[in-house]
Amino acid sequence: MKKDSQSLWNAVDSYFGKLFAPHDAELNAAIRANRAAGLPAIDVSPLQGKFLQVMVQMTQARRVLEIGLLGGYSTIWMARALPKGGRVVSLEYEPRHAEIARANLRRAGLLRRVEIRVGPALESLPKLKAEGAGPFDLIFIDADKENNPQYLEWALRLARRGTLIVVDNVARHGTVIDGASKAGDIRGTRRCLAAMAKHPRLSAVALQTVGMKGLDGFAMAVVAR
């Protein structure tokens, strides 16, 4: 049976998702609430959420920093993996998004594990550093792509040796290879990737993925020194 590429990617995503990332009532409710509130439909996929959860478990992270909360869907996946006393600090620019996320996290019984800070991330990050909030064990960057290079710089300031940094949506549906692009998201992504590749403190890799979100991808780096 022949299928176009997106239909095939969706079918494989569905198969893998049913095996490894089945939804429960709380996750379903979060997605429904986000759609009903008109939030952008840019949440991570179920498999990507499970991937983040496994990364928290693999690194035995107790302190997680999330740059870009949206409606809290990815936050639920990560917060569920935290050990007792673990905490996610999540930064969100839009107050309404943060309000929806709080409700989703409260419904999931996880709000006590998550600290939400509202405002521009590039204002919140220096405050975290000044407060001595780090170092974080895992840092997930999934906000406005134009500022990814600056988010990476702050991630390094809030990291320690062994911290895992994950940057989402780096393939930009394939447009990341356009070095002549004037689009802010592509320029920001390319600058972030270049910095990850050459930074002396990082051991990094980027992978493209296909699935329900089309051609996507993520970059990962461990702070090696």
N, C-alpha and C positions, 0 to 999 in steps of 0.2 A: 504494500500500500504506500503510495507516494504522498508526501506531505510537503507543504512549503516549510521553509526553515523555522519561522516563528511558531507555527503549529507544532512542529516536531519538538522544538525547545520547550514549549509549554507542556507537552505530553510527558517528556522526560522529567521536567521539574515536578509535575504532579506525581509521577511515580516515585521519585526520590523523596518528595515531601511527605507522602503518605507513610513511607517507611521510617524516615528519620525526623520529621518535624511536623507531626500531626497537631492540628489546632485543638485547643480546648475552649471552654466557655469564656475564659478571661481574654484570651487572645482574639477570639472571634468578636467579643464585645468591644475590644479596643479598636479593631479595624472598622466595625460598624459605626462607632462613635466618631472616629476620625472622618469617615465619609459623610456622615450626617452633618457634621460641623463644617463641611466644605474645606477641610485641610487638603493641601496638595497631596495627590496620591503617589508620594515618593517614599513611602515607608520601605524598609528593607523587605525582601521576600521572606517567607517562612524559613527556607533553607539558609538564607543569609543570617537570619536571626539565630537559628540553631548553630551556625558556624561561629557567631560571636559568643554564644553560650559555651561552646566547646573551647574557644580560646580562653575564656575566663577560667574554665576548669583546668585546662592544660597549664596555664601560667600560675594557677593557684592564687589568682588575684584577690586581694582584699580591698584595694582602693582602685576604683575605675573612674576615669574622666571621660565624659561624652560631650563632644562639641557638636551640638545640633540635636535637640530633643524631639522636635516636632510633636507628635501625639503620644510619645512614650512607648511605641511598639517595640523598638529595638531595646529600649531600656528594660522592659519586662523580661525579655530573653536573658539579658545580662544579669539583672538583679536576682533572678531565680538561681543563678549559678554561684552566687556569693556565699562564702562560709559565714558562720555566725559572727556578727559584728562587722561584716563587710559593708561597703557603702559605694554607691554611685553618685558622683557629682555631675549633674547634667546642665549644660548651658543652653539657653533658648532666647532668641531675640524677640519673638512675638509673645506678648503677654497672654493673648487668647490661646495660642498653641499650648503654652505652659498650663493654662487652666484646664484644657482638655486632657493633657497628659496627667495632671494631678488626679483627675477623676478616674482615668484608666488605671493608674497605679494604685489608687485607693481601692478600687473594685477588685484588683488582683491581689490585694493584701500585701503590697510591696512598698507603699509610700514611706514607711519608716526606714527603708533601706536607701532611699533616694533623696538627695538634696538638690533642689531645682533653683537655679539662679537665672533671673530674667534680665535681659539687656544685651547690648552688643558683646559678643564673646571677647573681642579685643580690648574691652574694658574690664570684663570679669576675670580674664586670665591673669593680668598683673595683680589684681586684688588677691587671687588665690595664692600667688607666689608670695606676696607680702604677708599674708596670713600664715604662711608655712603649711599650706594645705597638702603639699606633696611630700614625698614623691609618690606618684601613682604607678601602679603595677601594669595597667593596661589603659591605653588612651585611644578612643575611637573618634575619628574626625569625619563628620558627615554634615557639614553646614554649607554656607555659600562658598563655592569653589574658587572664586576670585581671591579669597583670603587664605587659601590653603597653605601658601608658603609661610605666612605669618603664624598660622595655627601650628605648623610644624615647628617653627622656632620656639614657640611657647611650650609645646609638648616636650621638647628637649629640656627646657628649663625646669619643667615639672616632673622630669623622669629620673630614673636611677639606672645603674647598670642592670640589664635584664628586663627593663620595661619593654613591653610590646606596643608598638604604634600601628594602628590600622587606619588607612585612608580609603574611603568608599568612593565609588563611581568614577574611577580614574580613566576608563576607556572612552567615556563620553560618546557612546554609540559609534565608536570608531573614529570620531573627529579629533581625537587626541594626537593623531599623527600629522595633523595639519599645522606645520610650523609657521605658516604665514597667517594663520587665523588671528583676527583682531578681537574675537569673542573673549570676554573676561573669564568665563569658566574654563575655556580651553587654555588660555595663557596661564591662569593660576594653577591649573592642574599640571601643565608641563613644567612650570617652574618648581612646583613642589616635588615632582618626580625626579627632576634633575638634582635638586638638593638632597633628596633621599639617597640617590645613587652615588653621590660623591662625598657625602658627609663623613668625616673621619670617625665619628662616634657610632655610625649606623651600619648594620648589615641588612640590606633591603632587597626586596623582590616585588615585582608587579605581575599580576595575572589577569588575563581577560576571561570573562565568563559569559555563558549564554543561558537564557532561561526565560521566565515569565516577564522579566524586565528588559528583554532583548539583549543586545550586546552591551555588557557591563564589565566591571572589573574592579579589583581592589589592589592596593599596595600595602605591604607589611614590612616593618623594620623592627629589629631588636636593637636596643641600645647596648652596644658591645663594650663601651668604656665610658 
